C-alpha cells in the first residue's frame, strides 16, 4: 500500500509537467504547418549579407570561401579587386541562408601588397573584404604539418617542461614561500584568463557571425568550467582521504595542467592561423620570447606539489602533467594553420578561459593562512608578481 501511495504522486507530477509541454509542442507544430497564419511576406529590399571565412592565395589567383549570413538568398554578380573587375568562377552563384561557396578570382596579385576586394550582388549590394598583406598560402602537406608540430613543441612542450624543473626548489622552500608561489600561480593564470578573453572578443567580432560571435566565447567558457568542476568532483570522490584545505596536490596540479593545456590550444590556434597567412616571423627571438613566456606555466603546475605533507609523484606522472599542458599547442597550431574559422577559434579560446577560471577557484584554499585569511600581504604580492611577470614576458612575443 505504501509503495502504491508513493507511486501515485510521481505519476501526477509527470502528468502535470507533461500535459503543458505536449500542448506547447502541438501549438508550435500547428503554427509551422499552417505557414505562420497572419504573418504577411516581408516587403522591402532583400537583406543580403556575405562573410568571407577563408582566403587562399596561389600564383595568379585568389580563392575566397564565403557564407551567406543574412536572412535572404544572395546571388553573386561581379567581383572587383583594387577597383578593377576580375574574372571569377563560383562553385555556387546563388547561396541560401548559411550556405557556403567558393569564388576563384583570376588576378595576378603581387606579394606584400594590400588588396581591397568588393563582391557585388545581383541587387547592387556590396560586400567588402580586405587582404592586408598578400602572401602565398602554404600547401598543407606533410612537411607543413611537421613544421607546425615542431613549432608547437617549441612554444608549448619544451617551455612547460623547463618551468617544471623548479619543483625541487619549491619543495625545499619555507611554508610561507609556498603560499607566495601559489599566489604567484593565481596571478599567472588570472592574466592568461583576461588576455584570452580579450583575444576571444576580438576574434569573435571579426567573424561572419553565421554560427555566433562573441557569445561563443562565453559558451565555451561555461562548458569548460562546468565540465572541469564535474571532473574535479569525480576525482575527489575517488580519493579516500581528502585534504581539509581543498584538493590534493597532484589532483590540483592535474587541473592546472588541463587548464593551461586548453589555453595553449588557443595559443596554438593563433600561431597556426598567423603562419598560414604569412604574419608570423619564425625567428629565434620569437621562439625565445614564447619560451620565456610559457616557462612560467610549468612553474604553476608543480607549485601545488610542494605543499607540506604532499607525497612526491613519480617522474612519469610529472612528465604526463607536462604533456597535458604543453602538447595541445601542437594540435592548436595544426588546426589553426589548416582550418581558418573565427567561430571555432572563439569557442576554443573560451574553453581555455573557462578552464583557467575553474583552476583559480581550486587554488584559492591553498593560499589561506592559519587564520583562514586569503588576501594577506604575502599573497597579494605574489598575485601582483605573477601578473607583472606574464605581462613583461608577453612583450617578447609578437604575432
Phi, psi and omega in degrees: 000319181294321180296319180294320181293330178283328181287325183301313178298326179296317178296320179296322180295314178297323180294318180295327179274327185284324182296310178299322179296319179295322179295318179297314180299317180295321180295318179294318180297319179294318179299318179291322181294327180276001177076027178069065182300136180093348179260108180283159179297137183296135178259170180099176182293152179292152177262110185248123180223131176232140176240132176273110185271332183207142178235126179237125180250125173236171183300116176079006180208154177233127179251125179245133172258118185242155179222139177280111181257004181262178183278341186249161178293144180241127175249120183278126182259300182220165177226135178241139173236122183055043177066017178239135179294138178232150174286144180209157174242137182240135176293327176217122179283330181242128183240125173281178182302129179069003175282151180237160179202172180242144175242123179256107184266130177271096186211125180279076182289157180249134182297136178089355182264148174274151180220136175257123182249133179237124177258123182256125180273173182294338180267000179097359177288150182239143175235123184259144176218137185244131170255109185292313179220120182280118178222137181298132182286129180297146176284138181276076178250187184296321180294325179295312179292329175296320177295320178296321178295319179295318180295318177297325177293318180298317187263351182242293189293308185296311180300319179297318179297320179296320179294330181286350177292348179283358184303312179300323180294314181293325182297334181260002182283153176299164185299318179296326177296321180297317177299322177294321178296321178294320176295321175302319178298318178298320177298318177300310183293322178298318177297317179299321181295315180294316181297317178295322179297316179297320179294320179295321177297319180295314181292318180297324179287340182273349181282174180285337178082013181296322181245020180114165180233245182297333181298336177294332176298313181288326177297312179298320180296317180295317180297315181296316182299310183293323179295316180291327174299316179296319179296317181296319178296322179294317178295321179295324180293333180278345181270126184289318182248103179272140179286143181293334182275000181135214183287158175292163185299312183292320179296322178294319177297323178297317179295322177296316180299319179295315180298314179293323178298318178293325175295317180293333173299314177295324178295319177297324176301315181296319180295311181296319179296318179294320180294323184295338178249013175075021183261006182249122178274109183274059179262168180296327181295320179296315180299318178297319179298315178295322181297314179295319182297317186270348177299325179297335178293322176296322175300317181297327182291318186273348182303316180296340182284350183264005181293152184299131178081005182275124179293140182281124180287166180290162179298328180295320180289324176295319178297324178297320177301318179297321179291320179299321182280322188263324185299327179302339176297326178294311179299317180297320180296319179294314180296314182297327181279338185251336181234104181265099183216115184295322181296316179296317179299317180297317180297315182291324175296319176299322177301316179296319180295314180298322179295319181293319179298319180295323179293320178300319177300321179291332184279338185304316180298337184283347183259000181284143177273189183297333179273002179086007181277139180261309186270069172274166179305321179296316181293314179299318178298320178295317179297314180296322178296319178297319179295316182295318180297316180295322178294315182294315179289333176295334178292341179281349184252122177228117180255000000 
